[in-house]
Amino acid sequence: NAGVTQTPKFRVLKTGQSMTLLCAQDMNHEYMYWYRQDPGMGLRLIHYSVGEGTTAKGEVPDGYNVSRLKKQNFLLGLESAAPSQTSVYFCASSYSRYGMNTEAFFGQGTRLTVV
Amino acid sequence: GQQLNQSPQSMFIQEGEDVSMNCTSSSIFNTWLWYKQDPGEGPVLLIALYKAGELTSNGRLTAQFGITRKDSFLNISASIPSDVGIYFCAGQLRDDKIIFGKGTRLHILP
């Protein structure tokens, strides 16, 4: 029962480098989300997807891109990392139907440091 | 945009005390969720509420879905050291998006 799995768990990048964070879920969920968590800011939504092949912007999308080529995977890309993107990134997934298992399940997070 | 106001931001309590935290919004929610996050981990679901007025318990935790559908509270009775962490509320809107409060950090004094 893997649930939501994020890779990698830790990463240090130099300013200007690019990287992709991978999220995989095995619960057949339609919705997937990428959040960032900063001290005192709680969880802020970066991008989300309501199904395979679809993506949408969240609260703080600038500097990030996402892709949902397969239903079970949601990728978060940083094309040119900046120190302001130092954060802990969480992926989550959920069913979409109202009143039917609408909880969001989270991965364990990726701690990214941009130097 | 929609926002959840979660309070208090942090709490310092003695072991054994009861705890209460809440979330309010100007938006109407279909579902309220309460999560706990331990250090170095992702949030884990504690309680899910699906109907206005619903009161649900999970051990020492009790949560309620406000009758106006714009608020929810979480109570923890007889706190113990392992209750330390960050508690988040989350609400699901009519368009199925889930938004989170900024969290309540619970500290327990020895």
Interface residues (C-beta under 8 A of the other chain):
Chain A: V4 Y31 Y33 Y35 G40 M41 G42 L43 L45 Y48 V50 E59 F90 A92 S94 S96 R97 Y98 G99 T102 E103 A104 F105 F106 G107 Q108 G109
Chain B: G1 Q6 Q9 N30 T31 L33 Y35 G40 E41 G42 P43 V44 L45 A48 Y50 F88 A90 Q92 R94 D96 K97 I98 I99 F100 G101 K102 G103
